[in-house]
Amino acid sequence: MAVLWSPAGVLDDVASAQLIERLDKGIAAPRQLIGTHAWQEVRDEKLLFYVSDDQFVSHATSRGVVLIQLPRLREWARTFSA
């Protein structure tokens, strides 16, 4: 349910696989609990998680895109692998 794009060399293959697995579970569980509704713009399609080194506030759009600052991802990777 998740597609991950990150700059080359930010995550190794193991960390990328772990993150995608967690994102998939994090998407599937609420969707199963809540379901989908006619008013939702994002329904059952995959969500795109886009990681960038640009300066912005991490956020989600109404079109199924989640933008994550690279420092946030590095923080996650550091705590997850510890």
The first five atom37 places (N, CA, C, CB, O) and aatype in JSON, in Angstrom:
{
  "aatype": [12, 0, 19, 10, 17, 15, 14, 0, 7, 19, 10, 3, 3, 19, 0, 15, 0, 5, 10, 9, 6, 1, 10, 3, 11, 7, 9, 0, 0, 14, 1, 5, 10, 9, 7, 16, 8, 0, 17, 5, 6, 19, 1, 3, 6, 11, 10, 10, 13, 18, 19, 15, 3, 3, 5, 13, 19, 15, 8, 0, 16, 15, 1, 7, 19, 19, 10, 9, 5, 10, 14, 1, 10, 1, 6, 17, 0, 1, 16, 13, 15, 0],
  "atom_mask": [
    [1, 1, 1, 1, 1],
    [1, 1, 1, 1, 1],
    [1, 1, 1, 1, 1],
    [1, 1, 1, 1, 1],
    [1, 1, 1, 1, 1],
    [1, 1, 1, 1, 1],
    [1, 1, 1, 1, 1],
    [1, 1, 1, 1, 1],
    [1, 1, 1, 0, 1],
    [1, 1, 1, 1, 1],
    [1, 1, 1, 1, 1],
    [1, 1, 1, 1, 1],
    [1, 1, 1, 1, 1],
    [1, 1, 1, 1, 1],
    [1, 1, 1, 1, 1],
    [1, 1, 1, 1, 1],
    [1, 1, 1, 1, 1],
    [1, 1, 1, 1, 1],
    [1, 1, 1, 1, 1],
    [1, 1, 1, 1, 1],
    [1, 1, 1, 1, 1],
    [1, 1, 1, 1, 1],
    [1, 1, 1, 1, 1],
    [1, 1, 1, 1, 1],
    [1, 1, 1, 1, 1],
    [1, 1, 1, 0, 1],
    [1, 1, 1, 1, 1],
    [1, 1, 1, 1, 1],
    [1, 1, 1, 1, 1],
    [1, 1, 1, 1, 1],
    [1, 1, 1, 1, 1],
    [1, 1, 1, 1, 1],
    [1, 1, 1, 1, 1],
    [1, 1, 1, 1, 1],
    [1, 1, 1, 0, 1],
    [1, 1, 1, 1, 1],
    [1, 1, 1, 1, 1],
    [1, 1, 1, 1, 1],
    [1, 1, 1, 1, 1],
    [1, 1, 1, 1, 1],
    [1, 1, 1, 1, 1],
    [1, 1, 1, 1, 1],
    [1, 1, 1, 1, 1],
    [1, 1, 1, 1, 1],
    [1, 1, 1, 1, 1],
    [1, 1, 1, 1, 1],
    [1, 1, 1, 1, 1],
    [1, 1, 1, 1, 1],
    [1, 1, 1, 1, 1],
    [1, 1, 1, 1, 1],
    [1, 1, 1, 1, 1],
    [1, 1, 1, 1, 1],
    [1, 1, 1, 1, 1],
    [1, 1, 1, 1, 1],
    [1, 1, 1, 1, 1],
    [1, 1, 1, 1, 1],
    [1, 1, 1, 1, 1],
    [1, 1, 1, 1, 1],
    [1, 1, 1, 1, 1],
    [1, 1, 1, 1, 1],
    [1, 1, 1, 1, 1],
    [1, 1, 1, 1, 1],
    [1, 1, 1, 1, 1],
    [1, 1, 1, 0, 1],
    [1, 1, 1, 1, 1],
    [1, 1, 1, 1, 1],
    [1, 1, 1, 1, 1],
    [1, 1, 1, 1, 1],
    [1, 1, 1, 1, 1],
    [1, 1, 1, 1, 1],
    [1, 1, 1, 1, 1],
    [1, 1, 1, 1, 1],
    [1, 1, 1, 1, 1],
    [1, 1, 1, 1, 1],
    [1, 1, 1, 1, 1],
    [1, 1, 1, 1, 1],
    [1, 1, 1, 1, 1],
    [1, 1, 1, 1, 1],
    [1, 1, 1, 1, 1],
    [1, 1, 1, 1, 1],
    [1, 1, 1, 1, 1],
    [1, 1, 1, 1, 1]
  ],
  "atom_positions": [
    [[0.82, -1.21, 0.0], [0.0, 0.0, 0.0], [0.86, 1.27, 0.0], [-0.93, 0.0, 1.21], [0.34, 2.37, -0.14]],
    [[2.18, 1.1, 0.16], [3.06, 2.26, 0.22], [4.1, 2.2, -0.88], [3.73, 2.35, 1.59], [4.64, 1.13, -1.19]],
    [[4.38, 3.35, -1.44], [5.48, 3.51, -2.38], [6.43, 4.51, -1.75], [4.98, 3.99, -3.81], [6.01, 5.59, -1.33]],
    [[7.69, 4.15, -1.67], [8.69, 5.01, -1.01], [9.68, 5.52, -2.03], [9.42, 4.24, 0.11], [10.27, 4.75, -2.78]],
    [[9.86, 6.83, -2.06], [10.91, 7.44, -2.86], [11.81, 8.19, -1.89], [10.33, 8.39, -3.97], [11.34, 9.0, -1.1]],
    [[13.11, 7.9, -1.96], [14.06, 8.63, -1.13], [15.34, 8.84, -1.93], [14.35, 7.87, 0.2], [15.62, 8.07, -2.85]],
    [[16.1, 9.87, -1.6], [17.35, 10.11, -2.32], [18.29, 8.91, -2.2], [18.04, 11.37, -1.78], [18.3, 8.22, -1.18]],
    [[19.07, 8.68, -3.24], [20.01, 7.56, -3.26], [20.96, 7.61, -2.07], [20.81, 7.57, -4.57], [21.48, 8.67, -1.7]],
    [[21.17, 6.45, -1.46], [22.12, 6.33, -0.37], [21.61, 6.71, 1.0], [0.0, 0.0, 0.0], [22.35, 6.59, 1.98]],
    [[20.37, 7.17, 1.1], [19.83, 7.57, 2.4], [19.52, 6.35, 3.25], [18.56, 8.41, 2.21], [19.83, 6.33, 4.45]],
    [[18.92, 5.35, 2.66], [18.58, 4.11, 3.36], [19.17, 2.93, 2.61], [17.04, 3.95, 3.5], [19.16, 2.89, 1.38]],
    [[19.69, 1.97, 3.36], [20.13, 0.74, 2.69], [18.9, -0.12, 2.4], [21.17, -0.04, 3.57], [17.79, 0.23, 2.79]],
    [[19.11, -1.23, 1.72], [17.98, -2.08, 1.31], [17.19, -2.61, 2.5], [18.49, -3.24, 0.49], [15.96, -2.69, 2.44]],
    [[17.88, -2.97, 3.58], [17.2, -3.51, 4.76], [16.33, -2.44, 5.4], [18.22, -4.04, 5.78], [15.17, -2.69, 5.72]],
    [[16.88, -1.25, 5.6], [16.12, -0.16, 6.22], [14.93, 0.24, 5.34], [17.02, 1.07, 6.47], [13.85, 0.52, 5.85]],
    [[15.13, 0.26, 4.02], [14.02, 0.58, 3.11], [12.9, -0.45, 3.23], [14.52, 0.65, 1.66], [11.73, -0.09, 3.3]],
    [[13.27, -1.73, 3.24], [12.27, -2.79, 3.37], [11.53, -2.7, 4.69], [12.93, -4.16, 3.23], [10.32, -2.9, 4.74]],
    [[12.25, -2.39, 5.77], [11.61, -2.26, 7.08], [10.64, -1.08, 7.1], [12.67, -2.09, 8.19], [9.54, -1.18, 7.64]],
    [[11.05, 0.02, 6.51], [10.18, 1.19, 6.48], [8.93, 0.93, 5.65], [10.93, 2.4, 5.92], [7.83, 1.27, 6.07]],
    [[9.1, 0.32, 4.48], [7.94, 0.02, 3.64], [6.99, -0.95, 4.35], [8.39, -0.58, 2.29], [5.77, -0.79, 4.26]],
    [[7.53, -1.93, 5.04], [6.68, -2.87, 5.79], [5.88, -2.14, 6.86], [7.54, -3.98, 6.44], [4.69, -2.39, 7.02]],
    [[6.53, -1.25, 7.58], [5.83, -0.48, 8.62], [4.78, 0.44, 8.02], [6.82, 0.34, 9.45], [3.69, 0.58, 8.56]],
    [[5.11, 1.08, 6.9], [4.15, 1.97, 6.24], [2.95, 1.18, 5.73], [4.81, 2.71, 5.08], [1.81, 1.63, 5.88]],
    [[3.19, 0.01, 5.15], [2.08, -0.83, 4.67], [1.13, -1.18, 5.81], [2.62, -2.11, 4.03], [-0.09, -1.08, 5.66]],
    [[1.69, -1.59, 6.95], [0.85, -1.91, 8.11], [0.13, -0.68, 8.62], [1.7, -2.53, 9.23], [-1.03, -0.74, 9.0]],
    [[0.83, 0.44, 8.62], [0.24, 1.69, 9.1], [-0.87, 2.2, 8.22], [0.0, 0.0, 0.0], [-1.73, 2.96, 8.67]],
    [[-0.87, 1.81, 6.97], [-1.94, 2.19, 6.05], [-3.1, 1.19, 6.13], [-1.41, 2.28, 4.59], [-4.26, 1.59, 6.18]],
    [[-2.77, -0.07, 6.15], [-3.8, -1.13, 6.11], [-4.68, -1.15, 7.35], [-3.14, -2.48, 5.94], [-5.9, -1.3, 7.24]],
    [[-4.09, -0.99, 8.52], [-4.87, -1.11, 9.77], [-5.99, -0.07, 9.85], [-3.94, -0.96, 10.97], [-7.13, -0.45, 10.09]],
    [[-5.7, 1.23, 9.68], [-6.81, 2.19, 9.75], [-7.81, 2.03, 8.62], [-6.26, 3.6, 9.74], [-9.01, 2.22, 8.82]],
    [[-7.33, 1.68, 7.42], [-8.27, 1.49, 6.32], [-9.23, 0.34, 6.61], [-7.52, 1.22, 5.02], [-10.42, 0.42, 6.29]],
    [[-8.72, -0.72, 7.23], [-9.58, -1.84, 7.57], [-10.58, -1.43, 8.65], [-8.73, -3.04, 8.05], [-11.74, -1.82, 8.59]],
    [[-10.14, -0.67, 9.61], [-10.99, -0.25, 10.71], [-12.05, 0.76, 10.25], [-10.15, 0.35, 11.82], [-13.22, 0.64, 10.61]],
    [[-11.63, 1.73, 9.46], [-12.51, 2.84, 9.08], [-13.27, 2.55, 7.79], [-11.71, 4.11, 8.92], [-14.42, 2.97, 7.64]],
    [[-12.63, 1.83, 6.86], [-13.25, 1.61, 5.56], [-13.03, 2.8, 4.66], [0.0, 0.0, 0.0], [-12.22, 3.68, 4.97]],
    [[-13.75, 2.84, 3.54], [-13.68, 4.0, 2.64], [-15.06, 4.59, 2.5], [-13.11, 3.6, 1.26], [-16.08, 3.91, 2.67]],
    [[-15.09, 5.85, 2.18], [-16.34, 6.59, 2.08], [-16.37, 7.38, 0.78], [-16.53, 7.53, 3.29], [-15.32, 7.72, 0.24]],
    [[-17.54, 7.65, 0.29], [-17.72, 8.34, -0.99], [-17.05, 9.71, -1.01], [-19.19, 8.5, -1.29], [-16.61, 10.16, -2.07]],
    [[-16.96, 10.38, 0.13], [-16.4, 11.72, 0.16], [-14.88, 11.76, 0.17], [-16.92, 12.44, 1.37], [-14.29, 12.83, 0.01]],
    [[-14.23, 10.62, 0.34], [-12.77, 10.6, 0.4], [-12.15, 10.78, -0.97], [-12.29, 9.29, 1.02], [-12.6, 10.18, -1.95]],
    [[-11.12, 11.62, -1.04], [-10.37, 11.77, -2.28], [-9.4, 10.61, -2.47], [-9.61, 13.1, -2.3], [-9.2, 10.15, -3.59]],
    [[-8.81, 10.14, -1.38], [-7.88, 9.01, -1.42], [-8.64, 7.79, -0.94], [-6.6, 9.27, -0.53], [-9.17, 7.77, 0.17]],
    [[-8.71, 6.79, -1.79], [-9.48, 5.61, -1.44], [-8.55, 4.44, -1.2], [-10.49, 5.27, -2.54], [-7.83, 4.43, -0.2]],
    [[-8.55, 3.46, -2.08], [-7.75, 2.25, -1.88], [-6.41, 2.25, -2.6], [-8.54, 1.07, -2.31], [-5.69, 1.26, -2.58]],
    [[-6.08, 3.36, -3.25], [-4.82, 3.38, -3.98], [-3.62, 3.47, -3.03], [-4.81, 4.54, -4.97], [-3.75, 3.8, -1.86]],
    [[-2.48, 3.16, -3.58], [-1.25, 3.24, -2.78], [-0.95, 4.68, -2.44], [-0.06, 2.6, -3.54], [-1.32, 5.6, -3.17]],
    [[-0.27, 4.88, -1.32], [0.18, 6.21, -0.92], [1.65, 6.36, -1.28], [-0.06, 6.44, 0.6], [2.44, 5.42, -1.12]],
    [[2.02, 7.52, -1.76], [3.4, 7.81, -2.12], [4.06, 8.56, -0.98], [3.47, 8.62, -3.43], [3.62, 9.65, -0.6]],
    [[5.11, 7.98, -0.44], [5.89, 8.63, 0.61], [7.15, 9.17, -0.05], [6.23, 7.63, 1.78], [8.01, 8.4, -0.5]],
    [[7.25, 10.47, -0.1], [8.33, 11.16, -0.81], [9.24, 11.81, 0.22], [7.77, 12.21, -1.81], [8.79, 12.64, 1.02]],
    [[10.51, 11.44, 0.18], [11.49, 11.98, 1.12], [12.36, 12.98, 0.37], [12.36, 10.84, 1.76], [12.83, 12.7, -0.73]],
    [[12.57, 14.14, 0.97], [13.37, 15.17, 0.31], [14.23, 15.9, 1.34], [12.47, 16.16, -0.45], [13.88, 15.99, 2.52]],
    [[15.34, 16.41, 0.88], [16.24, 17.2, 1.73], [15.86, 18.68, 1.72], [17.69, 17.02, 1.28], [16.52, 19.49, 2.37]],
    [[14.82, 19.03, 0.98], [14.36, 20.42, 0.94], [13.83, 20.83, 2.31], [13.26, 20.6, -0.14], [13.52, 19.98, 3.15]],
    [[13.72, 22.12, 2.53], [13.2, 22.65, 3.78], [11.68, 22.84, 3.68], [13.89, 23.99, 4.15], [11.21, 23.66, 2.89]],
    [[10.93, 22.09, 4.46], [9.48, 22.2, 4.49], [8.99, 21.48, 5.74], [8.83, 21.6, 3.2], [9.76, 20.8, 6.41]],
    [[7.74, 21.64, 6.05], [7.13, 20.93, 7.16], [6.58, 19.62, 6.61], [6.0, 21.79, 7.85], [5.82, 19.62, 5.64]],
    [[6.96, 18.51, 7.22], [6.45, 17.21, 6.78], [4.94, 17.22, 6.85], [7.04, 16.05, 7.63], [4.36, 17.67, 7.85]],
    [[4.28, 16.73, 5.81], [2.82, 16.78, 5.75], [2.29, 15.81, 4.7], [2.35, 18.21, 5.45], [3.05, 15.21, 3.94]],
    [[0.98, 15.67, 4.66], [0.31, 14.85, 3.66], [-0.6, 15.74, 2.83], [-0.51, 13.69, 4.32], [-1.11, 16.75, 3.31]],
    [[-0.78, 15.36, 1.57], [-1.7, 16.1, 0.71], [-3.02, 15.34, 0.64], [-1.09, 16.31, -0.71], [-3.14, 14.21, 1.12]],
    [[-3.98, 15.96, 0.03], [-5.28, 15.29, -0.13], [-5.27, 14.37, -1.34], [-6.4, 16.32, -0.27], [-6.31, 13.81, -1.69]],
    [[-4.14, 14.21, -1.98], [-4.01, 13.37, -3.17], [-3.2, 12.11, -2.93], [-3.39, 14.16, -4.29], [-2.76, 11.46, -3.89]],
    [[-2.98, 11.74, -1.67], [-2.29, 10.49, -1.36], [-0.78, 10.57, -1.37], [0.0, 0.0, 0.0], [-0.1, 9.57, -1.57]],
    [[-0.25, 11.77, -1.15], [1.2, 11.96, -1.1], [1.58, 12.42, 0.29], [1.67, 12.98, -2.18], [0.97, 13.34, 0.85]],
    [[2.59, 11.78, 0.85], [3.11, 12.16, 2.16], [4.54, 12.65, 1.94], [3.05, 10.96, 3.19], [5.38, 11.91, 1.43]],
    [[4.8, 13.88, 2.33], [6.12, 14.49, 2.16], [6.85, 14.48, 3.5], [6.01, 15.94, 1.59], [6.35, 14.99, 4.5]],
    [[8.04, 13.92, 3.49], [8.8, 13.76, 4.72], [10.17, 14.4, 4.54], [8.94, 12.26, 5.11], [10.86, 14.14, 3.55]],
    [[10.55, 15.23, 5.49], [11.89, 15.82, 5.47], [12.93, 14.74, 5.72], [12.03, 16.95, 6.51], [12.72, 13.86, 6.55]],
    [[14.03, 14.8, 5.0], [15.1, 13.84, 5.16], [15.6, 13.73, 6.6], [16.26, 14.21, 4.25], [15.83, 12.62, 7.07]],
    [[15.76, 14.84, 7.34], [16.17, 14.69, 8.74], [15.19, 13.86, 9.58], [16.32, 16.06, 9.37], [15.61, 13.14, 10.49]],
    [[13.89, 13.95, 9.28], [12.9, 13.14, 9.99], [13.1, 11.66, 9.69], [11.46, 13.56, 9.61], [13.01, 10.82, 10.59]],
    [[13.38, 11.34, 8.44], [13.61, 9.96, 8.06], [14.89, 9.43, 8.71], [13.7, 9.83, 6.53], [14.92, 8.3, 9.19]],
    [[15.92, 10.24, 8.72], [17.17, 9.82, 9.36], [16.97, 9.59, 10.86], [18.27, 10.86, 9.13], [17.54, 8.67, 11.44]],
    [[16.16, 10.44, 11.48], [15.84, 10.28, 12.9], [15.11, 8.95, 13.12], [14.98, 11.46, 13.42], [15.42, 8.22, 14.06]],
    [[14.15, 8.65, 12.25], [13.44, 7.37, 12.36], [14.4, 6.2, 12.19], [12.31, 7.29, 11.31], [14.37, 5.25, 12.98]],
    [[15.25, 6.27, 11.17], [16.18, 5.18, 10.89], [17.12, 4.95, 12.07], [16.98, 5.47, 9.61], [17.44, 3.81, 12.41]],
    [[17.57, 6.03, 12.67], [18.48, 5.93, 13.82], [17.78, 5.28, 15.01], [19.02, 7.32, 14.21], [18.36, 4.41, 15.66]],
    [[16.57, 5.68, 15.31], [15.88, 5.1, 16.47], [15.37, 3.69, 16.19], [14.72, 6.0, 16.87], [15.33, 2.85, 17.09]],
    [[14.99, 3.42, 14.94], [14.48, 2.11, 14.6], [15.57, 1.05, 14.61], [13.81, 2.15, 13.24], [15.33, -0.1, 14.99]],
    [[16.77, 1.43, 14.18], [17.87, 0.47, 14.12], [18.59, 0.33, 15.44], [18.86, 0.87, 13.04], [19.42, -0.57, 15.59]],
    [[18.3, 1.18, 16.39], [18.98, 1.12, 17.7], [18.47, -0.01, 18.56], [18.83, 2.43, 18.44], [18.94, -0.19, 19.69]]
  ]
}
